Structure formats: C-alpha cells, structure tokens
C-alpha cells in the first residue's frame, strides 16, 4: 500500500522529468469509481494544451499544478502508482505494470503525453484510488482534512508533546490518524516506534517530553531515509521467503501455488520474518489487533522471542498484552542470532532441493 515514500518518489520523478512541458494528449479512464466528480471527456478537455508547472504532495495525496486551474489530484489508495515510460519511479518485486506489458496499461486511469514525447500514467489495479479535478486541491477534502505532513512540516517538540498529552489512545493508532499527522502508514509507524523503542500500545498522553522528542526525531529520520533502505528490505525478504516456501516440504505435500494452505503459509512466514526484523511489526494500531488475532499474532510473537499470553493458538484472541513482556533492547540483541539461523536453514533447504533436482536430471527413471 503506497505511503509517504512512494508518493514522494512519484512527486520527485514528475518534478524532475515533467515540469515546463505541455500536455498534447490525455486519456482518462471511463471509471466513475476512481475518476471522481467529473466525466472522463471533460477531464481530458481540461488537460489538453496545459503546461505542468509544479508537482505537490501532502500526506499520501499528490496533485499537479498546471498553468491554469483546474488541477488533477491523486489519492493513491491501496495500489495507486505513477509510471513514467522509460523512467524508474519506484521498483518493486511485483508491480502492476511491467516493462513488457502493453502501454498504457489496462489499469491506467490517467494518461498524458507531453510535447517532448514523454508519457505519464497513473494506474490502479484494485480501484481504491481516487483521481479528481479540483480548482484548489488544498482547500477541499481530503487534503484540507489532513494534519501536518510528516516529512515537509515537522513539528516542534513542545507543540508535539502538547498535542500528544490530549490524546488518550495508543501511540501507533494516533500516528496512523491522517488528521493528526499525514503520510505515516503501517510500516512507517512500525519502523518509527521500533527506532524510538516505544511500545505501540503505550498511551500517547503518558509520554514525557523527552520521549516525545525522541519519537519526533525518529519520525523525521525514518521519513527521510526509509525510501533508501526499506524497499530493499522488503524486496530481499520477499525473495527469501518465496524461495523457502517454494522449496519446502509443504509444496511437495500440498500441491500447486494456488492452494489455500500455500497462500496461508506464505503470509504467516512473511509476517513472522518482518516481525523478526522490525520487533513490533504487527502489534498495535487502530484495528490491527482485531485483524491479527490468532495464529498470525502468536507466530510473529513466537519468532520474535516473546512469551505468549495464551496457552494455545485457539485462545490467542483472548490474550492480554502486557507492556512488561516487550523489551525492545533484548529483542534487538536477539534478532541477529535468530535471523542468521533462519537464513542458514533457508539456504540449506534450497541447496538440498536443488541437489535433488540435479540427481533426477542425471538419473532419470
């Protein structure tokens, strides 16, 4: 799901490659669910002949400033993404648009061709994004309802502490509230809290001004650095986990990739390893505890070296998480050892499976 780093990467790509260029052709999808409040024909007519002057972002929303209003605005939703033909905006292991696919993509909702031949497309495979045409994007929802941007509008420590003291809810849930601070999503919040050594369920109003200062510094550091590191981390572990499950005994026992069990194992293992890396990856948030009760929560806590609060998986939904059970410093010291063992087991299983395949090729029955 796109968060601040993805949207900021898209904004910077447009700023670098598209400013000062005129739109000579536009294709807007006839999709009223994504293209909000205007027909695709009127949208196209309002773009043609205009020049892109600037690209702006607030939170997870981006808009293009043209030489005259109205301006196209993009709310990325779950799978929204900006693509520029011939330019790597963001690179993922899995992408809705590949270099070999048709262009513009069948998932394209907004497509423009510029006067130098450059082509830009906004795609949305799952159709949760919103594309709007607005005279003043910052004056109307959703942008007008957003809190200060986590990257562009950092708060002072005193102001931040004063705001937190009025909020009697878990700190992670508060960070995910776009009306409080915009741009922070699930994985950014997890990384921020891990770096700050703050429990995700700690009440925001109970935090001292020193802790607030540490948290604010971590928000600033993570939002600046995350796009340089975390994409590689997700990419790397996705490959490792995929290889591990593909070559494991579960595949030989339970069949093809489309099996329900295979998909469940993949999700559980990916959650577990990400929990291992991030410490408190899946704990906290507004609704995440309800969604992650059961095997997923128990497994991730188990791998991260934490004591379960229930006797078995069936009762894990009734657990009562206690703050004393979470020791970030201890988890941080244990992580490299556990991670090393996990990687060694993966590599050994992959080599063993490869050896078996080679034997079958050499000695066919």
C-alpha positions, 0 to 999 in steps of 0.5 A: 500500500503506497505511503509517504515514500512512494508518493514522494518518489512519484512527486520527485520523478514528475518534478524532475522529468515533467515540469515546463512541458505541455500536455498534447494528449490525455486519456482518462479512464471511463471509471466513475469509481476512481475518476471522481466528480467529473466525466472522463471527456471533460477531464481530458478537455481540461488537460489538453494544451496545459503546461505542468508547472509544479508537482505537490504532495501532502500526506499520501495525496499528490496533485499537479499544478498546471498553468491554469486551474483546474488541477488533477489530484491523486489519492493513491489508495491501496495500489495507486502508482505513477509510471513514467515510460522509460523512467524508474519511479519506484521498483518493486518485486511485483508491480502492476505494470511491467516493462513488457506489458502493453502501454498504457496499461489496462489499469491506467486511469490517467494518461498524458503525453507531453510535447517532448514525447514523454508519457505519464500514467497513473494506474490502479489495479484494485480501484481504491484510488481516487483521481479528481479535478479540483480548482484548489486541491488544498482547500477541499477534502481530503487534503484540507482534512489532513494534519501536518505532513510528516516529512515537509512540516515537522513539528516542534517538540513542545507543540508535539508533546502538547498535542500528544498529552490530549490524546488518550489512545495508543501511540501507533493508532494516533500516528496512523490518524491522517488528521493528526499527522499525514503520510505515516502508514503501517510500516512507517509507524512500525519502523518509527516506534521500533527506532524510538523503542516505544511500545505501540500500545503505550498511551500517547498522553503518558509520554514525557517530553523527552520521549516525545522528542525522541519519537519526533526525531525518529519520525523525521529520520525514518521519513527521510531515509526509509525510501533508501533502505526499506524497499530493499528490505522488503524486496530481499525478504520477499525473495527469501521467503518465496524461495523457502516456501517454494522449496519446502516440504509443504509444496511437495505435500500440498500441491500447486501455488494456488492452494489455500494452505500455500497462500496461508503459509506464505503470509504467516512466514512473511509476517513472522520474518518482518516481525523478526526484523522490525520487533513490533511489526504487527502489534498495535494500531487502530484495528490491527489487533482485531485483524491479527488475532490468532495464529498470525499474532502468536507466530510473529510473537513466537519468532520474535522471542516473546512469551505468549499470553495464551496457552494455545493458538485457539485462545490467542484472541483472548490474550492480554498484552502486557507492556512488561513482556516487550523489551525492545533492547533484548529483542534487538540483541536477539534478532541477529542470532535468530535471523542468521539461523533462519537464513542458514536453514533457508539456504540449506533447504534450497541447496538440498532441493536443488541437489535433488533436482540435479540427481533426477536430471542425471538419473532419470527413471 
